[in-house]
Amino acid sequence: MNFEEALRYLDEHASYDKTGRVDEPSLANIRALMSVMDNPQESFPVIHVTGTNGKGSTTQIVSKLLMAHGLKVGTYTSPHLEDLTERISRNGEPIAHEDFAEVVAAVARVEGLAGVRPTYFEIMTAAAFRYFADEAVDVGVIEVGMLGRWDATNVVRSEIAVITNIALDHTEFAGPTLQDIAREKVGISKPASSLVVGDENPALDHIWSSAERTKLLKRGYDFELMDNQLAVGGRLIDVRTSRRFYEQLHVPLHGRHQGDNASIALMAVEEFFDAPLSDAVVNEGMSSVEMPGRFEVMGHQPLVIIDGAHNPAGADVCAQVFFEDFTIAGRRTLVVGSLRGREPIDMLSALRADEFDRVICCTAPSPRAVSAAELAATARTMGCERVDVVEDVAEACRRATAESGEDDAVLIAGSLYVVGSARAYLRRSL
């Protein structure tokens, strides 16, 4: 099987949105695959990360801190922005196309033996675990695809289970309350796990306390972000843990929320080693953190920013960073596309669309996309003064940047599908 054949095999098993969502949640398929593959996910220790927002950044920061400690680190994330191989990496490098084809072929060979028809996401997850086992990684940092309990990644036995935060999202699969969401996410914690929780909502405390785990570490008790200041190129933070106090750490990511993500990542890695981290490890790890598509500055004059905010909570943070952390003398343009499952009015309101001088609505390249016309109609009901419909993401970006001056700013957000397409175009054109 070559790379193109591997992609075709995956597409033949694709669910409607390629994220592994199912009508009746079950781990039966992935467990069957893992069993006939001799359970590769058990050959390395795991830090397992979930949360409504911030899990991608937290996963990357954890990986970089572990790499700075000298470990060989396998990282599994989703979705990707431009190339599918971004989801599976070793020491920050995406899996090579030939290696990707080899591990997908390994899954394909055992599909019949397992007696199941796995989904796209289950195949990707099984392939990642096989690759990490073949590469003999020292640790796997595994990001949950959706929720937690029934996610295909939840066949791992996590040494550290991380929950960044809880907000309402994916309520078509879990909900309708925050408690319901929390119960699904805490399902990644196992009896031998240290459970690290960043959410501070006291209404959820009983869920963390009653979860399967060997140890519970909560923000505000066992670790705390003591200071979080705007700095050139990111944030400057102080973090207290039960083991030490970290001062003046530079996090090269934009937004106050990235200080929260960095603090929980520090706590998770400390707990993994059961020891404080040295200044050298922390500084090296933090300095190498990159988050493509997460409030990423793609150009200047005009300022062009992309952010994969994909739910109202994330969109609210995105807008806060855009309006409060950047001084923009000229006009502001929002390029936006969204997926079904979130109400367009909720996404546009969170992005503060009515505070932009221009809103360009596009259609995300996904079967679940909200049409550009529907988004535009919603934007107009909010009172947005200038609203344009441009179906294609790349064309929307071209118009936004071409028609902006040096003092203007363009924000592209609403879905990782939109941001992935935008990033590919902007990297070629800016």
VOKOL-36880 format. One record per residue (C-alpha): chain; x negated, y, z. Coordinates in pm, whole numbers, plus 50000, padded with zeros to 5 digits. Example, Ala and Ser with C-alpha at 12.3 -4.5 7.8 and 13.67 -1.06 7.14 Angstrom:
REM VOKOL-36880
R | chaine | x | y | z
R | A | 48770 | 49550 | 50780
R | A | 48633 | 49894 | 50714
//
This chain:
REM VOKOL-36880
R | chaine | x | y | z
R | A | 50000 | 50000 | 50000
R | A | 49862 | 50343 | 49903
R | A | 49969 | 50679 | 50046
R | A | 50243 | 50739 | 49790
R | A | 50381 | 50388 | 49849
R | A | 50377 | 50450 | 50223
R | A | 50580 | 50768 | 50173
R | A | 50832 | 50580 | 49957
R | A | 50864 | 50308 | 50221
R | A | 50934 | 50572 | 50485
R | A | 51190 | 50747 | 50265
R | A | 51371 | 50418 | 50213
R | A | 51416 | 50403 | 50591
R | A | 51498 | 50770 | 50641
R | A | 51787 | 50879 | 50855
R | A | 51965 | 51192 | 50739
R | A | 51715 | 51426 | 50901
R | A | 51412 | 51198 | 50937
R | A | 51385 | 51245 | 51312
R | A | 51498 | 50900 | 51421
R | A | 51839 | 51006 | 51551
R | A | 52088 | 50726 | 51585
R | A | 52456 | 50702 | 51670
R | A | 52405 | 50436 | 51937
R | A | 52080 | 50500 | 52125
R | A | 51865 | 50195 | 52178
R | A | 51498 | 50103 | 52205
R | A | 51564 | 49755 | 52065
R | A | 51413 | 49825 | 51722
R | A | 51092 | 49982 | 51841
R | A | 51047 | 49721 | 52113
R | A | 51087 | 49444 | 51857
R | A | 50828 | 49607 | 51633
R | A | 50586 | 49659 | 51919
R | A | 50626 | 49299 | 52032
R | A | 50532 | 49146 | 51696
R | A | 50245 | 49398 | 51667
R | A | 50110 | 49282 | 52006
R | A | 50212 | 49604 | 52186
R | A | 49935 | 49841 | 52071
R | A | 50086 | 50121 | 52285
R | A | 49967 | 49937 | 52596
R | A | 49601 | 49948 | 52497
R | A | 49546 | 50309 | 52610
R | A | 49669 | 50531 | 52896
R | A | 49936 | 50787 | 52805
R | A | 50037 | 51140 | 52892
R | A | 50399 | 51163 | 52774
R | A | 50547 | 51510 | 52714
R | A | 50908 | 51621 | 52678
R | A | 51109 | 51938 | 52735
R | A | 51357 | 52155 | 52550
R | A | 51089 | 52405 | 52448
R | A | 50712 | 52423 | 52486
R | A | 50638 | 52054 | 52451
R | A | 50443 | 52105 | 52128
R | A | 50216 | 52370 | 52277
R | A | 50177 | 52175 | 52600
R | A | 50084 | 51861 | 52406
R | A | 49817 | 52049 | 52215
R | A | 49670 | 52216 | 52524
R | A | 49659 | 51882 | 52708
R | A | 49483 | 51723 | 52410
R | A | 49224 | 52000 | 52388
R | A | 49147 | 51983 | 52761
R | A | 49098 | 51608 | 52739
R | A | 48875 | 51646 | 52434
R | A | 48666 | 51907 | 52616
R | A | 48618 | 51646 | 52889
R | A | 48455 | 51421 | 52627
R | A | 48741 | 51176 | 52570
R | A | 48858 | 51034 | 52238
R | A | 49218 | 51157 | 52221
R | A | 49505 | 51032 | 52006
R | A | 49788 | 51286 | 51969
R | A | 50134 | 51213 | 51829
R | A | 50368 | 51503 | 51755
R | A | 50675 | 51586 | 51546
R | A | 50787 | 51729 | 51318
R | A | 50508 | 51832 | 51083
R | A | 50477 | 52164 | 50904
R | A | 50312 | 52087 | 50571
R | A | 50172 | 51733 | 50563
R | A | 50319 | 51426 | 50730
R | A | 49975 | 51319 | 50852
R | A | 49972 | 51617 | 51092
R | A | 50188 | 51407 | 51325
R | A | 49911 | 51155 | 51398
R | A | 49566 | 51285 | 51490
R | A | 49246 | 51173 | 51657
R | A | 49043 | 51442 | 51832
R | A | 49245 | 51707 | 51653
R | A | 49192 | 51568 | 51303
R | A | 49499 | 51440 | 51115
R | A | 49490 | 51078 | 51010
R | A | 49338 | 51027 | 50664
R | A | 49581 | 50936 | 50386
R | A | 49421 | 50593 | 50338
R | A | 49437 | 50518 | 50711
R | A | 49797 | 50637 | 50720
R | A | 49885 | 50400 | 50436
R | A | 49712 | 50114 | 50617
R | A | 49900 | 50155 | 50945
R | A | 50236 | 50208 | 50772
R | A | 50168 | 49891 | 50570
R | A | 50103 | 49710 | 50899
R | A | 50451 | 49808 | 51015
R | A | 50606 | 49710 | 50683
R | A | 50449 | 49364 | 50702
R | A | 50610 | 49284 | 51036
R | A | 50951 | 49439 | 50974
R | A | 51093 | 49103 | 50867
R | A | 50929 | 48919 | 51156
R | A | 51078 | 49166 | 51400
R | A | 51425 | 49108 | 51254
R | A | 51511 | 49479 | 51252
R | A | 51540 | 49764 | 51006
R | A | 51353 | 50049 | 51177
R | A | 51422 | 50416 | 51120
R | A | 51176 | 50663 | 50971
R | A | 51079 | 50790 | 51317
R | A | 51041 | 50438 | 51459
R | A | 50805 | 50348 | 51173
R | A | 50603 | 50664 | 51231
R | A | 50584 | 50594 | 51604
R | A | 50477 | 50232 | 51555
R | A | 50217 | 50341 | 51299
R | A | 50077 | 50601 | 51540
R | A | 50042 | 50347 | 51820
R | A | 49871 | 50100 | 51585
R | A | 49628 | 50370 | 51468
R | A | 49541 | 50476 | 51822
R | A | 49479 | 50113 | 51921
R | A | 49262 | 50054 | 51613
R | A | 49064 | 50369 | 51691
R | A | 49025 | 50264 | 52057
R | A | 49129 | 50606 | 52186
R | A | 49061 | 50679 | 52551
R | A | 49403 | 50838 | 52600
R | A | 49719 | 50903 | 52400
R | A | 49906 | 51233 | 52430
R | A | 50254 | 51154 | 52306
R | A | 50519 | 51417 | 52235
R | A | 50882 | 51304 | 52255
R | A | 51078 | 51348 | 51935
R | A | 51414 | 51418 | 52099
R | A | 51534 | 51413 | 52462
R | A | 51346 | 51120 | 52617
R | A | 51518 | 50811 | 52749
R | A | 51612 | 50669 | 52408
R | A | 51334 | 50827 | 52207
R | A | 51123 | 50575 | 52016
R | A | 50811 | 50696 | 52197
R | A | 50956 | 50576 | 52527
R | A | 50807 | 50228 | 52494
R | A | 50486 | 50366 | 52645
R | A | 50396 | 50325 | 53012
R | A | 50305 | 50682 | 53094
R | A | 50045 | 50754 | 53360
R | A | 50162 | 51115 | 53346
R | A | 50516 | 51217 | 53246
R | A | 50555 | 51590 | 53172
R | A | 50881 | 51786 | 53152
R | A | 50818 | 52144 | 53042
R | A | 51167 | 52291 | 53089
R | A | 51538 | 52222 | 53048
R | A | 51782 | 52418 | 52832
R | A | 52092 | 52323 | 52635
R | A | 51993 | 52161 | 52307
R | A | 52087 | 51840 | 52125
R | A | 52418 | 51849 | 52310
R | A | 52566 | 51631 | 52037
R | A | 52354 | 51350 | 52186
R | A | 52336 | 51450 | 52552
R | A | 52535 | 51699 | 52750
R | A | 52727 | 51910 | 52798
R | A | 52543 | 52024 | 53112
R | A | 52181 | 52094 | 53197
R | A | 52197 | 51805 | 53443
R | A | 52287 | 51570 | 53158
R | A | 51994 | 51695 | 52950
R | A | 51759 | 51660 | 53248
R | A | 51867 | 51301 | 53315
R | A | 51788 | 51205 | 52956
R | A | 51448 | 51374 | 52959
R | A | 51340 | 51233 | 53295
R | A | 51392 | 50889 | 53144
R | A | 51031 | 50903 | 53023
R | A | 50910 | 50873 | 53383
R | A | 50825 | 50519 | 53494
R | A | 50767 | 50369 | 53841
R | A | 50390 | 50417 | 53806
R | A | 50410 | 50767 | 53654
R | A | 50312 | 51096 | 53808
R | A | 50603 | 51321 | 53711
R | A | 50499 | 51682 | 53640
R | A | 50794 | 51923 | 53613
R | A | 50775 | 52282 | 53491
R | A | 51145 | 52366 | 53520
R | A | 51232 | 52562 | 53835
R | A | 51612 | 52539 | 53832
R | A | 51704 | 52423 | 54186
R | A | 52022 | 52263 | 54052
R | A | 51802 | 51999 | 53887
R | A | 51582 | 51919 | 54187
R | A | 51783 | 51612 | 54286
R | A | 51727 | 51463 | 53940
R | A | 51350 | 51491 | 53969
R | A | 51352 | 51363 | 54326
R | A | 51555 | 51053 | 54239
R | A | 51361 | 50969 | 53920
R | A | 51141 | 50663 | 53882
R | A | 50787 | 50783 | 53960
R | A | 50503 | 50734 | 54201
R | A | 50442 | 51106 | 54253
R | A | 50632 | 51430 | 54188
R | A | 50453 | 51756 | 54108
R | A | 50675 | 52063 | 54067
R | A | 50608 | 52417 | 53951
R | A | 50630 | 52658 | 54244
R | A | 50524 | 52388 | 54491
R | A | 50234 | 52185 | 54361
R | A | 50118 | 52427 | 54092
R | A | 50197 | 52786 | 54004
R | A | 50124 | 53047 | 53740
R | A | 50000 | 53330 | 53960
R | A | 49930 | 53591 | 53692
R | A | 50015 | 53612 | 53323
R | A | 49894 | 53920 | 53138
R | A | 49893 | 54025 | 52774
R | A | 49542 | 54002 | 52629
R | A | 49381 | 54044 | 52289
R | A | 49484 | 53741 | 52086
R | A | 49694 | 53579 | 52356
R | A | 49733 | 53573 | 52736
R | A | 49509 | 53599 | 53041
R | A | 49632 | 53377 | 53324
R | A | 49559 | 53267 | 53681
R | A | 49680 | 52923 | 53787
R | A | 49697 | 52765 | 54132
R | A | 49712 | 52389 | 54177
R | A | 49680 | 52176 | 54489
R | A | 49317 | 52115 | 54394
R | A | 49181 | 52457 | 54293
R | A | 49249 | 52811 | 54173
R | A | 49177 | 52891 | 53806
R | A | 49113 | 53259 | 53738
R | A | 49112 | 53472 | 53422
R | A | 49175 | 53191 | 53176
R | A | 49222 | 53308 | 52818
R | A | 49498 | 53127 | 52630
R | A | 49471 | 53210 | 52256
R | A | 49847 | 53188 | 52196
R | A | 50105 | 53466 | 52182
R | A | 50390 | 53498 | 52430
R | A | 50438 | 53494 | 52806
R | A | 50582 | 53142 | 52778
R | A | 50242 | 53012 | 52665
R | A | 50108 | 53090 | 53011
R | A | 50374 | 52855 | 53150
R | A | 50275 | 52588 | 52899
R | A | 49906 | 52624 | 52980
R | A | 49969 | 52596 | 53354
R | A | 50167 | 52273 | 53326
R | A | 49905 | 52132 | 53088
R | A | 49633 | 52206 | 53346
R | A | 49835 | 52030 | 53615
R | A | 49895 | 51726 | 53394
R | A | 49527 | 51686 | 53303
R | A | 49417 | 51740 | 53663
R | A | 49655 | 51468 | 53771
R | A | 49530 | 51236 | 53496
R | A | 49175 | 51263 | 53634
R | A | 49294 | 51302 | 53996
R | A | 49037 | 51580 | 54022
R | A | 49004 | 51953 | 53952
R | A | 48872 | 52054 | 53611
R | A | 48541 | 52234 | 53571
R | A | 48524 | 52587 | 53433
R | A | 48328 | 52458 | 53135
R | A | 48598 | 52205 | 53043
R | A | 48883 | 52450 | 53090
R | A | 48718 | 52731 | 52893
R | A | 48612 | 52504 | 52609
R | A | 48951 | 52337 | 52591
R | A | 49155 | 52657 | 52604
R | A | 48939 | 52838 | 52351
R | A | 48998 | 52567 | 52091
R | A | 49379 | 52562 | 52116
R | A | 49567 | 52636 | 51795
R | A | 49941 | 52609 | 51733
R | A | 50028 | 52640 | 51364
R | A | 50382 | 52763 | 51319
R | A | 50427 | 52875 | 51680
R | A | 50420 | 53254 | 51676
R | A | 50134 | 53236 | 51430
R | A | 50009 | 53558 | 51274
R | A | 49970 | 53489 | 50902
R | A | 49881 | 53838 | 50781
R | A | 49832 | 54204 | 50863
R | A | 49944 | 54521 | 50683
R | A | 50220 | 54418 | 50684
R | A | 50218 | 54209 | 50999
R | A | 50355 | 53864 | 50907
R | A | 50447 | 53618 | 51183
R | A | 50599 | 53272 | 51164
R | A | 50761 | 53096 | 51458
R | A | 50929 | 52757 | 51466
R | A | 51196 | 52862 | 51716
R | A | 51467 | 52605 | 51646
R | A | 51721 | 52656 | 51925
R | A | 51867 | 52959 | 52104
R | A | 51632 | 52930 | 52402
R | A | 51327 | 52921 | 52176
R | A | 51466 | 53198 | 51956
R | A | 51517 | 53418 | 52260
R | A | 51152 | 53375 | 52358
R | A | 51043 | 53439 | 52000
R | A | 51233 | 53768 | 51984
R | A | 51103 | 53875 | 52324
R | A | 50741 | 53826 | 52213
R | A | 50800 | 53997 | 51879
R | A | 50963 | 54307 | 52024
R | A | 50765 | 54338 | 52348
R | A | 50411 | 54219 | 52270
R | A | 50364 | 54393 | 51934
R | A | 50379 | 54766 | 51859
R | A | 50536 | 54809 | 51516
R | A | 50546 | 55159 | 51369
R | A | 50740 | 55070 | 51055
R | A | 51039 | 54859 | 50954
R | A | 51114 | 54510 | 51078
R | A | 51234 | 54230 | 50848
R | A | 51369 | 53895 | 50967
R | A | 51357 | 53595 | 50733
R | A | 51579 | 53328 | 50885
R | A | 51708 | 52981 | 50809
R | A | 51870 | 52735 | 51049
R | A | 51999 | 52380 | 51087
R | A | 52341 | 52256 | 51186
R | A | 52377 | 52154 | 51549
R | A | 52324 | 52511 | 51665
R | A | 52585 | 52779 | 51610
R | A | 52454 | 53043 | 51366
R | A | 52581 | 53323 | 51589
R | A | 52385 | 53182 | 51884
R | A | 52060 | 53159 | 51686
R | A | 52094 | 53505 | 51527
R | A | 52191 | 53665 | 51855
R | A | 51893 | 53508 | 52032
R | A | 51663 | 53634 | 51754
R | A | 51817 | 53981 | 51799
R | A | 51891 | 53995 | 51427
R | A | 52088 | 54318 | 51463
R | A | 51771 | 54495 | 51583
R | A | 51592 | 54430 | 51252
R | A | 51605 | 54678 | 50965
R | A | 51661 | 54394 | 50719
R | A | 51768 | 54031 | 50745
R | A | 51693 | 53787 | 50463
R | A | 51888 | 53462 | 50497
R | A | 51754 | 53147 | 50329
R | A | 51849 | 52781 | 50324
R | A | 51616 | 52548 | 50516
R | A | 51485 | 52254 | 50306
R | A | 51683 | 51995 | 50500
R | A | 52009 | 51805 | 50447
R | A | 52128 | 51959 | 50775
R | A | 52067 | 52318 | 50668
R | A | 52314 | 52595 | 50733
R | A | 52363 | 52767 | 50396
R | A | 52205 | 53106 | 50343
R | A | 52550 | 53245 | 50262
R | A | 52694 | 53125 | 50593
R | A | 52404 | 53272 | 50787
R | A | 52443 | 53600 | 50600
R | A | 52816 | 53617 | 50676
R | A | 52740 | 53566 | 51044
R | A | 52469 | 53832 | 51038
R | A | 52711 | 54082 | 50888
R | A | 52969 | 54015 | 51160
R | A | 52697 | 54102 | 51414
R | A | 52655 | 54443 | 51258
R | A | 52329 | 54383 | 51074
R | A | 52308 | 54671 | 50828
R | A | 52110 | 54516 | 50542
R | A | 52157 | 54146 | 50481
R | A | 52027 | 53966 | 50171
R | A | 52079 | 53607 | 50056
R | A | 51776 | 53435 | 49905
R | A | 51821 | 53058 | 49890
R | A | 51458 | 52952 | 49851
R | A | 51228 | 52996 | 50152
R | A | 50918 | 53085 | 49949
R | A | 51108 | 53344 | 49745
R | A | 51252 | 53492 | 50063
R | A | 50900 | 53529 | 50201
R | A | 50773 | 53677 | 49874
R | A | 51041 | 53943 | 49873
R | A | 50999 | 54023 | 50241
R | A | 50623 | 54072 | 50216
R | A | 50622 | 54242 | 49874
R | A | 50881 | 54496 | 49984
R | A | 50712 | 54577 | 50316
R | A | 50457 | 54850 | 50376
R | A | 50135 | 54847 | 50578
R | A | 50310 | 54957 | 50898
R | A | 50598 | 54709 | 50863
R | A | 50644 | 54364 | 51015
R | A | 50802 | 54040 | 50892
R | A | 50918 | 53764 | 51127
R | A | 51004 | 53425 | 50975
R | A | 51192 | 53193 | 51212
R | A | 51494 | 52975 | 51281
R | A | 51370 | 52626 | 51198
R | A | 51043 | 52436 | 51167
R | A | 51156 | 52334 | 50818
R | A | 51169 | 52702 | 50721
R | A | 50838 | 52776 | 50892
R | A | 50666 | 52479 | 50723
R | A | 50771 | 52597 | 50378
R | A | 50686 | 52957 | 50463
R | A | 50342 | 52865 | 50593
R | A | 50256 | 52672 | 50276
R | A | 50357 | 52972 | 50063
R | A | 50190 | 53236 | 50280
R | A | 49860 | 53051 | 50298
R | A | 49848 | 53061 | 49918
R | A | 49963 | 53417 | 49871
R | A | 49832 | 53630 | 50158
//
